[in-house]
């Protein structure tokens, strides 16, 4: 039987995550343009301005800052790329939270904690707490699996193959790149090659560069994944 409340909640989630993703990319693009504008102003007009960071005591003039533009933009690409990947992870967790709460039969069993038992004031409170804990436990179990497992599980509970294999593999490589940036100093290791699979971009020991083209590819893919999965979930609700 259709669940209009669940469908509406998923539509709200979709709109919220797409807006956050767009805001993130707007901030990224505006910051890039400002840094490039500073570099152009210095190179063309020889601007003489000094900037002071009172928290670190660092002082830098416009020429010094302009010279750092390339390094700053590389860091900006890497950080916002990680944020883009995180937006999809947040979306999938929230989508599962909504879907599992509405489909209790899909929730994996979990014993209640003593703290939850004592914090509950009524049987209704206890039931709701039990469901919340079981849902969170199910989501947490999925969160530490591979992206291919995420998509397989979502396809299974929606009863529909939504995301193409090529997109799954591309996202898996992007998630592997994110992990290398976060935990391995941006240098690909054997774990990266294993996680990235056939979509691996570099060999072990090479830098996982986040180019402008790769960055926009990640943004477009994540936005597409959110829209496709949300629309499929709304149709299946």
Secondary structure, DSSP 8 states (H G I E B T S, - for coil): ---HHHHHHHHHHHHHHHHHHHHHHHHHHHHHHHHHHHHHHHHHH----EEEETTTTEEEEHHHHHHTHHHHHHHHHHHHHHHHHHHHHHHHHHHHHHHHHH-GGGS------HHHHHH--SHHHHHHHHHHHHHHHHHHHHHTS-HHHHHHHHHHHHTS--S-HHHHHHHHHHHHHHHHHHHSTTB--HHHHHHHGGG--S-TTSB----HHHHHHHHHHHHHHHHHHHHHHHHH-
